Amino acid sequence: MDSNGKNTLVKLGGLWAMPSGKGYTGRLGNAKVILLPNRSKANNPKAPDFDLLIAPWEDREKGDGGWPPKDAAGVTNRLPGEDDI
């Protein structure tokens, strides 16, 4: 809120729980947004609670829009820290 009490927050999008239950995913413009728990939190209490990752959006109507994202050759592009998603 600003000094006059007016809400200045802007909604950018929404997130949905991943089927694995280990994170959240959504869309922001032409990017896929992924929110995952920070795995290094246990070793460093000052570390952030979550990691926010961005990946290119893949249009599901064009075919391969599933998870995990794939490159043009159909090879899975795993994001850092998502080995067990």
C-alpha positions as CSV (number, residue, x, y, z in Angstrom):
1,M,0.0,0.0,0.0
2,D,1.1,3.5,-0.6
3,S,1.1,6.3,1.9
4,N,-2.5,7.1,1.2
5,G,-3.6,3.6,2.0
6,K,-4.3,2.7,-1.7
7,N,-3.4,-0.8,-2.8
8,T,-0.5,-0.6,-5.3
9,L,-0.1,-4.4,-5.8
10,V,-0.4,-5.7,-9.3
11,K,-1.4,-9.3,-10.0
12,L,0.9,-10.9,-12.5
13,G,-0.6,-14.3,-12.8
14,G,-1.5,-17.4,-10.8
15,L,0.2,-20.6,-9.8
16,W,-1.1,-24.2,-9.8
17,A,0.1,-27.0,-7.7
18,M,2.3,-29.5,-9.7
19,P,0.9,-33.1,-9.9
20,S,4.0,-34.2,-7.9
21,G,2.9,-31.8,-5.0
22,K,6.5,-30.6,-4.8
23,G,6.1,-27.1,-6.3
24,Y,3.9,-24.7,-8.3
25,T,3.8,-23.7,-11.9
26,G,2.1,-20.9,-13.9
27,R,2.5,-18.6,-16.8
28,L,3.9,-15.0,-17.0
29,G,3.7,-13.6,-20.5
30,N,5.7,-16.0,-22.8
31,A,7.4,-17.8,-19.9
32,K,6.6,-20.7,-17.7
33,V,7.1,-19.9,-14.0
34,I,8.1,-22.6,-11.6
35,L,8.2,-22.2,-7.8
36,L,10.1,-25.0,-5.9
37,P,11.1,-25.4,-2.3
38,N,14.8,-24.5,-1.8
39,R,16.7,-27.7,-1.2
40,S,19.6,-25.9,0.4
41,K,17.5,-24.4,3.1
42,A,18.3,-27.2,5.5
43,N,22.0,-26.4,5.2
44,N,21.6,-22.6,5.4
45,P,18.8,-21.2,7.5
46,K,19.3,-17.8,5.9
47,A,18.6,-19.1,2.4
48,P,15.3,-18.3,0.8
49,D,12.4,-20.7,1.3
50,F,11.7,-21.1,-2.4
51,D,13.5,-21.0,-5.7
52,L,11.7,-19.1,-8.6
53,L,12.6,-20.6,-12.0
54,I,11.7,-19.4,-15.5
55,A,11.5,-21.6,-18.6
56,P,10.3,-20.9,-22.2
57,W,6.5,-21.4,-22.5
58,E,5.6,-24.3,-24.9
59,D,2.2,-24.0,-26.6
60,R,0.1,-27.1,-25.8
61,E,-2.0,-26.5,-29.0
62,K,1.2,-27.0,-31.1
63,G,1.8,-30.4,-29.6
64,D,4.5,-30.9,-27.0
65,G,3.4,-28.6,-24.1
66,G,3.8,-31.1,-21.4
67,W,6.1,-31.3,-18.4
68,P,9.1,-31.3,-18.4
69,P,9.9,-28.9,-21.2
70,K,11.7,-30.2,-24.2
71,D,14.0,-28.5,-26.8
72,A,13.4,-28.5,-30.6
73,A,14.9,-32.0,-30.9
74,G,12.5,-33.4,-28.2
75,V,15.2,-33.7,-25.6
76,T,14.0,-33.0,-22.0
77,N,15.3,-29.8,-20.6
78,R,15.5,-30.3,-16.8
79,L,15.8,-27.3,-14.7
80,P,18.2,-27.1,-11.8
81,G,16.9,-28.8,-8.7
82,E,14.0,-30.7,-10.4
83,D,15.4,-34.2,-10.5
84,D,12.6,-35.7,-8.5
85,I,9.6,-33.6,-9.7
